[in-house]
Amino acid sequence: MNDILLLIQYALRGIVRICALAVLPALFTLNLLGDTIELKTGERIDGIFKQATSAGAVIEVGGQTITIPLGKLQAIYFGAVPARQPVVGPGPVDDAMDALKALRSVTDSGISYREYAPRVLDAKIRIDRYLSSPTKDPARNAIGLGMRFYQLASEAWEMGVLAVDVGKVIVGDPSLAACTALKKVAPSIESRNAMPAEEKLKDPVLVGMYLGQHPTVLWACASEQVAEAERLLRQSPPTPVSATANPTLEQLAANSEAARASPAAAAGLASVGHAQSQQELADLVQKGLASRCAVVTAPPGAEVYVDGNKAGVSPVAFVLLKQGDTPRKVTIKMTGYKTVEKAVVPDGKTIPIGLTLEKQ
């Protein structure tokens, strides 16, 4: 139910274009007058603020009371809500590459372990954030390997000749052992018995001891991967994934657009006799002569009727004009589920209808 209520708030705040069912469909921007709770995620919930307790902030949405834990609250607004300011920053892959390039730069120019270790930790946070993002690009593997090499270099540098664990990691992972820089130094790795270079690279003790004394080899391995990531990104730029993409919201927009040509819309035009402008509709809501309404159901796809005329399918958003004191009847039907009827009187207040349909 909370998900349904949040979606209703999206619809009533003008994220989609709305159709007026009592007049010729027209589009306008919604600006609700009331109270708003903003979550730390940036999400906003509109309604009537009731109280704040140790359990959280209590807000009434469509006649239902919701308690938001205090730890999730960012702010509470009464009346006008400040506009969101767009935040422009680098994408996940750009941030990840900046982190790796910074490490490559400082290792090329020379750095002490005391300075290097915290830089690696900071870069790893950024790389992990990138790897957990939905961004699709061909450089993901190279970026991940580059970070692993820089991290292993930090561990080897700290342990010195005791860096056997680092040797085990590299020997046990073919993608790490394939590093060109490591293969080049294989003949220089000391061993008690004469061993072919390729055999030395299979011995975690020998590899770990050598890298503990020469962590720069791992920097070279990391640099190889950074260069590979740059090459791949030049050839095929990353495919951005919208952080706000939401199939349900997209369906809400499509359904509301389709409702403009619905029987309910035609009945509204016949009743009023003329088209009203966007500003006129907003004024009617302001004066209490109309209400904004959204119908959201779980599952979606239910048929929505207004006064017996089909308005569309859920999720759908629209405006209802007041018809004296006569309630407007909103009916929700879906095969296999119980029919629901709501009698509402438009009076300027928002009318959110969120339902979990019951099976017959």
C-alpha positions in Angstrom: 0.0 0.0 0.0 2.8 2.4 0.7 4.2 1.9 -2.8 0.7 2.7 -4.2 0.4 5.8 -2.1 3.9 7.0 -3.2 2.9 6.4 -6.9 -0.2 8.4 -6.3 1.9 11.3 -5.0 3.9 11.2 -8.2 0.8 11.4 -10.3 -0.7 14.3 -8.3 2.5 16.3 -8.4 2.5 16.6 -12.1 5.1 14.0 -13.1 2.7 12.9 -15.8 0.3 14.9 -18.0 -3.2 14.8 -16.7 -6.5 14.7 -18.5 -9.8 16.4 -17.4 -12.7 14.0 -17.6 -15.4 16.7 -17.1 -14.1 18.9 -19.9 -12.2 18.7 -23.1 -8.9 17.1 -22.0 -6.2 19.7 -21.3 -2.7 19.6 -19.8 -1.4 21.6 -16.9 1.2 21.6 -14.1 0.1 20.6 -10.6 1.2 22.6 -7.6 -0.3 21.1 -4.4 -1.1 23.3 -1.5 -0.6 21.4 1.7 2.2 19.8 3.7 5.1 17.8 2.3 7.6 15.4 3.9 10.9 15.0 2.1 12.9 11.9 2.6 16.6 11.6 2.7 16.4 9.8 -0.6 14.9 13.0 -2.1 11.4 11.5 -2.4 8.5 13.8 -1.3 5.2 12.8 0.2 2.3 15.3 0.1 -0.6 15.3 2.5 -1.7 16.7 5.8 0.9 16.7 8.6 -0.5 15.4 11.9 2.3 15.2 14.5 5.9 14.2 15.1 6.5 11.6 17.8 9.5 9.4 18.8 8.2 6.9 16.3 8.3 9.3 13.5 6.4 12.0 11.5 2.8 11.3 10.9 1.1 12.5 7.7 -2.3 11.8 6.3 -2.5 10.8 2.7 -5.9 10.3 1.1 -7.5 9.6 4.5 -4.8 7.1 5.5 -2.2 7.8 8.1 1.4 7.0 7.4 4.3 7.2 9.9 7.7 8.0 8.5 10.6 7.0 10.8 12.6 10.1 11.9 15.8 8.5 10.6 14.4 8.7 7.0 13.3 12.4 7.2 15.1 15.2 5.5 12.6 18.0 6.0 9.0 18.9 6.6 7.4 21.7 4.6 4.2 23.5 5.3 2.6 25.2 2.3 4.9 26.1 -0.6 7.7 23.6 -1.2 11.1 24.9 -2.5 11.9 23.7 -6.0 14.5 20.9 -6.3 17.8 22.1 -7.6 19.3 19.8 -10.3 22.5 18.2 -9.2 25.0 17.8 -12.0 28.0 15.6 -11.4 30.1 12.9 -13.1 28.5 9.6 -14.1 29.5 6.4 -12.3 32.0 5.4 -14.9 33.5 8.8 -15.1 34.0 9.0 -11.3 35.5 5.5 -11.3 38.0 6.4 -14.1 38.9 9.6 -12.3 39.7 7.6 -9.2 41.9 5.2 -11.1 43.7 7.9 -13.1 44.5 9.8 -9.9 46.1 6.6 -8.5 48.1 6.2 -11.7 49.3 9.8 -11.6 50.6 9.6 -8.0 52.2 6.2 -8.5 54.0 7.4 -11.6 55.3 10.5 -9.8 56.3 8.8 -6.6 54.4 8.5 -3.3 55.0 7.1 0.3 53.1 4.2 1.7 51.5 6.5 4.3 50.1 8.7 1.6 49.2 5.8 -0.8 47.2 3.6 1.6 44.4 6.1 2.3 44.2 7.1 -1.4 43.6 3.4 -2.3 40.8 3.2 0.3 39.1 6.3 -1.1 39.4 5.0 -4.6 38.0 1.6 -3.7 34.8 3.3 -2.3 34.3 5.0 -5.6 35.0 2.0 -7.7 32.7 -0.2 -5.6 29.9 2.4 -6.1 30.5 2.3 -9.8 30.5 -1.6 -9.9 27.2 -1.6 -8.0 25.5 0.9 -10.4 23.3 -0.2 -13.3 25.5 1.6 -15.8 26.4 -0.7 -18.7 29.8 -0.3 -20.4 32.5 -2.5 -21.8 35.2 -1.3 -19.4 33.6 -2.7 -16.2 36.0 -5.7 -16.0 39.1 -3.6 -16.7 38.1 -1.0 -14.1 37.5 -3.7 -11.5 40.9 -5.4 -12.2 42.7 -2.1 -12.1 41.4 -1.4 -8.7 42.3 -4.9 -7.5 45.9 -4.4 -8.6 46.2 -1.1 -6.7 44.7 -2.6 -3.6 47.0 -5.7 -3.8 50.0 -3.3 -4.2 48.9 -1.6 -1.0 48.8 -4.9 0.9 52.1 -6.2 -0.6 53.8 -2.9 0.3 52.6 -3.1 3.9 53.7 -6.8 4.4 57.0 -6.7 2.5 58.6 -10.1 2.1 55.7 -11.6 4.1 53.2 -10.8 1.3 52.5 -14.5 0.7 48.7 -13.9 0.8 49.0 -11.4 -2.0 50.9 -14.1 -4.0 48.1 -16.6 -3.3 45.5 -14.1 -4.7 47.4 -13.5 -7.9 48.4 -17.1 -8.5 44.8 -18.2 -7.9 43.2 -15.7 -10.3 44.1 -16.2 -14.0 42.9 -12.7 -14.9 45.5 -11.2 -12.4 48.3 -13.6 -13.3 47.9 -12.6 -16.9 49.4 -9.2 -16.2 52.1 -8.4 -18.8 54.3 -6.5 -16.3 54.4 -9.5 -14.0 55.4 -11.9 -16.8 58.2 -9.6 -17.7 59.8 -9.7 -14.2 59.3 -13.5 -13.8 63.0 -14.2 -14.7 64.1 -11.9 -11.9 62.2 -13.7 -9.2 64.7 -15.5 -7.1 64.2 -19.2 -6.2 66.4 -21.8 -4.4 66.2 -24.2 -7.3 66.5 -23.3 -11.0 63.0 -22.9 -12.2 61.5 -21.8 -15.5 60.0 -18.3 -15.3 56.5 -19.6 -15.9 56.8 -22.0 -13.0 57.9 -19.2 -10.7 54.6 -17.4 -11.4 52.8 -20.5 -10.1 54.4 -20.3 -6.7 52.5 -18.0 -4.4 55.4 -17.8 -1.9 57.9 -16.6 -4.5 55.4 -14.3 -6.2 54.3 -12.8 -2.8 57.9 -12.2 -1.6 58.9 -10.5 -4.8 55.9 -8.2 -5.0 56.3 -7.3 -1.3 59.7 -5.8 -2.2 58.6 -4.5 -5.6 55.0 -3.3 -5.4 55.6 -1.1 -8.4 55.1 -4.2 -10.5 51.5 -4.2 -9.4 51.2 -0.5 -10.2 52.3 -1.4 -13.8 49.6 -4.1 -13.9 47.0 -1.6 -12.7 48.1 0.9 -15.3 47.7 -1.7 -18.0 44.0 -2.1 -17.0 43.4 1.6 -16.8 44.7 2.0 -20.3 42.5 -0.9 -21.5 39.5 0.8 -19.9 40.3 4.0 -21.6 40.6 2.3 -25.0 37.3 0.4 -24.5 35.4 3.6 -23.5 36.7 5.4 -26.5 35.4 2.6 -28.8 32.1 2.2 -27.1 30.8 4.9 -24.7 28.8 3.6 -21.7 25.0 3.3 -22.1 23.4 5.5 -19.4 20.7 4.0 -17.3 18.1 6.6 -16.0 18.0 6.6 -12.3 14.4 7.8 -12.4 13.2 5.2 -14.9 10.1 3.5 -13.5 7.9 1.3 -15.7 4.9 2.0 -13.5 5.2 5.7 -13.8 5.7 5.4 -17.6 2.5 3.3 -17.7 0.8 6.0 -15.7 1.8 8.6 -18.2 0.7 6.5 -21.2 -2.7 5.7 -19.6 -3.4 9.3 -18.7 -2.6 10.4 -22.2 -4.9 7.7 -23.7 -7.7 8.8 -21.4 -7.9 12.1 -23.3 -9.8 10.3 -26.0 -11.9 8.2 -23.6 -15.8 8.0 -23.5 -15.6 9.8 -20.1 -13.7 12.7 -21.7 -16.2 12.9 -24.5 -19.1 13.0 -22.0 -17.4 15.8 -20.2 -17.1 17.8 -23.4 -20.7 17.3 -24.2 -21.6 18.5 -20.7 -19.5 21.6 -20.6 -19.7 22.5 -24.3 -16.3 24.1 -24.7 -12.7 23.5 -24.0 -11.0 25.1 -21.0 -7.5 26.3 -20.9 -4.8 25.0 -18.7 -5.0 28.1 -16.5 -8.8 27.8 -16.2 -8.5 24.2 -14.9 -5.9 25.2 -12.4 -8.2 28.1 -11.2 -11.1 25.7 -10.8 -9.1 23.5 -8.5 -7.9 26.5 -6.6 -11.5 27.7 -6.1 -12.7 24.2 -5.0 -14.7 23.6 -8.1 -12.6 20.6 -9.2 -10.2 18.0 -7.8 -7.1 16.3 -9.0 -7.5 12.5 -8.8 -5.3 9.5 -9.4 -6.3 5.8 -9.5 -3.6 3.3 -8.8 -4.3 -0.4 -8.2 -2.4 -3.5 -7.4 -2.4 -5.3 -9.7 -2.4 -2.6 -12.4 -4.6 -2.8 -15.5 -8.0 -2.3 -13.9 -10.7 -0.5 -15.9 -11.7 2.9 -14.4 -15.1 4.4 -15.0 -16.4 7.9 -14.1 -20.2 8.1 -13.8 -20.5 5.0 -15.9 -18.2 6.2 -18.7 -14.9 4.5 -19.2 -12.0 6.7 -18.4 -9.1 4.3 -19.0 -7.1 1.7 -17.1 -5.0 2.0 -14.0 -2.7 3.6 -13.2 -4.4 6.7 -14.5 -4.6 10.4 -13.4 -7.2 13.0 -14.2 -9.2 16.0 -13.0 -12.9 15.8 -11.9 -15.1 18.9 -12.0 -17.7 19.5 -9.3 -21.3 18.9 -10.3 -23.2 20.8 -7.5 -23.5 18.6 -4.5 -23.9 15.4 -6.6 -21.0 12.9 -5.9 -19.0 11.7 -8.9 -18.9 7.9 -9.0 -15.5 6.3 -9.7 -15.7 2.6 -10.5 -12.8 0.2 -10.7 -13.3 -3.2 -12.4 -11.0 -6.1 -13.3 -11.8 -9.6 -14.4 -11.3 -12.0 -11.4 -11.4 -9.2 -8.8 -14.2 -7.5 -6.9 -15.5 -4.3 -8.3 -14.9 -1.2 -6.2 -17.0 2.0 -6.3 -16.0 5.3 -4.8 -18.3 8.3 -4.5 -16.3 11.5 -4.4 -17.3 15.2 -4.3 -14.6 17.4 -6.0 -13.9 20.3 -3.7 -10.3 21.4 -4.5 -8.7 18.7 -2.4 -6.7 15.9 -4.0 -8.4 12.6 -4.4 -5.9 9.7 -4.3 -7.5 6.3 -4.8 -5.0 3.6 -4.0 -6.3 0.0 -3.9 -5.1 -3.5 -3.5 -7.8 -5.4 -5.4 -9.4 -8.4 -3.8 -9.9 -11.6 -5.7 -13.4 -12.9 -6.2 
